[in-house]
């Protein structure tokens, strides 16, 4: 894997239920390196800090591999990297091969895989329909958030090197499916609630599904 595009956003106003809101989902490619900080990507807009940014969502990574699928479904949109609100568009990221807790080196930074992206209404606004949320969930390839273990600059072309694979974990794809499936796999739930790469609040919510 390597970085194909670094993307950041300026505040953008949108209308939802007749109210004006600000969002940072409209990310655009930048030709300059970006700095991955512990609480987020420097100079990138994070409007709703209750659900974006912070330690466990400091940077969002999405694979260029999935672009063809979505371009075919939404051919009328103005396509460019950053379309999914990702900070880093990368090559060959496969959610079925990366595990919650995996540690990677990217440029000067050291990052840890935390959790998949769960789409919200602002994602639907960008795509022109709230139906895309259900489609995104059913497709199953969510990209991943990471937390920053070591801050640093990253740039286009930087390789993404696996430093340490998490033990007794579950893949990002499995966890994304676990979040939305009606019949939840208890073995995977137990792996999730014991994984400190996931935020405590999310692990506590999963405990109620254990019989």
JOQUIBEL-V395045 format. One record per run of one state. SS is the DSSP state (a for helix, b for strand, c for the rest). FROM is the first residue (numbers start at 1). TO is the last residue. Records with the same first field share a line. If there is no record, write none. Layout:
SS=FROM-TO, FROM-TO
This chain:
c=1-1, 9-11, 17-18, 24-27, 31-33, 38-39, 42-54, 58-58, 74-87, 91-98, 100-102, 107-108, 117-120, 128-130, 140-143, 151-151, 155-158, 165-170, 181-185, 194-199, 208-211
b=2-8, 12-16, 19-23, 28-30, 34-37, 40-41, 59-63, 88-90, 99-99, 103-106, 109-116, 144-150, 152-154, 159-164, 171-171
a=55-57, 64-73, 121-127, 131-139, 172-180, 186-193, 200-207
